[in-house]
Amino acid sequence: MSRRYYRLPVFVALAAALAWLALLPVFHESFFSSLYYMPFLGALAATIANITPAAAGIVYFPILTHLDMAPATVTQFSLMIQAYGMGLGTFRWFIFNRNLFIFNIIPVSIAGGLLGEVVSMVLLPIKNPELLTLVFNFIAFLFTQIIFFSLLKNHTYPSRRVDMDRINFLVLFSCAFVGGLLCGWIGFGIDTIFYFTLTIFFRINPASAIVTSISLMAAMSVSGIVINHLFHDNPLPLSLFYSAIPGVTFAGLFLATFIAVKIGSRNILLLFTLFLGVDFLAAFWHQGILPMNHFVKICVISLLGLYLLGVHVKLFMDNRRNRDRDRALETWGV
């Protein structure tokens, strides 16, 4: 690989570290008193965001809202930190292997997502994001069953490009619009929707689908920040953003790519489905929208938990027996 692959991320990391230290006198009180855990949470969220089709908001939203932060604040913070972290991830993947990007679908996808964000943030804002988050998690949980089926049946994904005819244009624009609605309401969602669209509808290679979805989510995060600033008076959660920067920078530039190359796309899909399953169970357990007593909740979660555990054990065992089939360096185009 070229020296640029190694040098540019190091220079970016050093610049980010210097900027962070320069601003420490401004944010040191809030950082050391109450937000000291954010670098670790940021590293976890950025790693998940840059190796799976799940934005960092899928980590931040349930955790920070359970810590009694306002949902609107968490949504705004998610957009801010995703613009930075997934932007770094996009930059890193572009240096690593630009052939993973499906460039011809990005303009129409950004256009559809931008329209969806305008509608959700300006025309149809939702004041109860808990309901939308629960619905999103439920839909994502259903989609994981498709992933389980494809992994068990060893389905192949031969394509790395999408022909931009009229039908494909409408499919991509419509999915981007729905994803943009979700981004405006809860701060994430378009990347997950696009991953499933690309792999299930277009049979795109998962590695290309993940990387392209990451870049799209980064773009939607930037546009979401701009729209929110233009049409709303919500103060920017700068202390939260500042506190997460060290972990997000390290994970976005170094940790995520390293993990992706080492474990391969099949194992990443398993981790992704496991995370979506756990996230759905956590959202289901804490939700207060559906009328359901404590005993019924325990029964439903126990059955779903046993099901997920059984499927993942079988898939991991199959993956171990067929380890030679999935080589990480070949999967990611090295």
Buried (B, 14 or more C-beta within 10 A) or exposed (E): EEEEEEEBBEEBBEEBBEEBEEBEEEBEEBBEEEBEEBBEBBBBBBBBBBBBBBBBBBBBBBBBBEEEBEBBBBBBBBBBBBBBBBBBBBBBBEBBBEEBBBEBBBEBBBBBBBBBBBBBBBEEBBEEBBBBBBBBBEBBBEBBEBBBEBBEEEEEBEBBEBEEEEEBBEBBBEBBBBBBBBBBBBBBBBBBBBBBBBBBEBBBBBBBBBBBBBBBBBBBBBBBBEBBEEEEEEEBBBBBBBBBBBBBBBBBBBBBBEBBBEBBBBBBBBBBBBBBBEBBBBBBEEBEEEEEEEEEBEEBBEEBEEEBEEBBEEBEEEBEEEEEEBEBEEBBBE
